[in-house]
Amino acid sequence: MSALSAPGELVVARTTVPTVPTVPTARTLYCCTGATTDHAGDVRRTVRAWTTALGLARDLTDDLVLAVYEALTNVVDHAYRGRPAGPMTLLSEFADAAVTTTVSDRGRWRSEGSAPEEHRGRGLPLIRALAATVDIDARSSGTTVHLQHPVSPAPGPPPAAR
């Protein structure tokens, strides 16, 4: 179910997320789906299509999509460990010269650095390197990761020439 709930707001709420937003110029993207690898990939593709439709620079889009995907992957890999997969949500908003994204779950936080596997544990440092601001709110009721990516003004004629 996709609906335009308010001017400039795209709401995607379904078990699977479409790969292309229905309203590509929406300034808000919301996705809620089950925490699975396939759904994380669907949301990643939806975020890429959304940022591309907004006309964001390719470098910014690449950084934002990778940071968001790492946060989604953390939900899939860690939030519901040892129990059935629960929900994961994404809310991205483009306003005030920034894209602010929130990824949340209803699972349990795993402390940073507690992964015994040597090849694991690079997601949060990567997210922090890709986003200007990262805030993690871990509670027993779930974890919320807030990311912010500043958006440079689009190049154009100088203000006097407009």
WOLINBEL-V70746 format. One line per field, one symbol per residue. ss: DSSP state (~ for helix, > for strand, _ for the rest). Layout:
# WOLINBEL-V70746
ss = ???
This chain:
# WOLINBEL-V70746
ss = _>>>>>__>>>>>______________>>>>>>>__~~~~~~~~~~~~~~~~~____~~~~~~~~~~~~~~~~~~~~~~_______>>>>>>>>>__>>>>>>>>_________________~~~~~~~~__>>>>>>>__>>>>>>>>>________~~~_
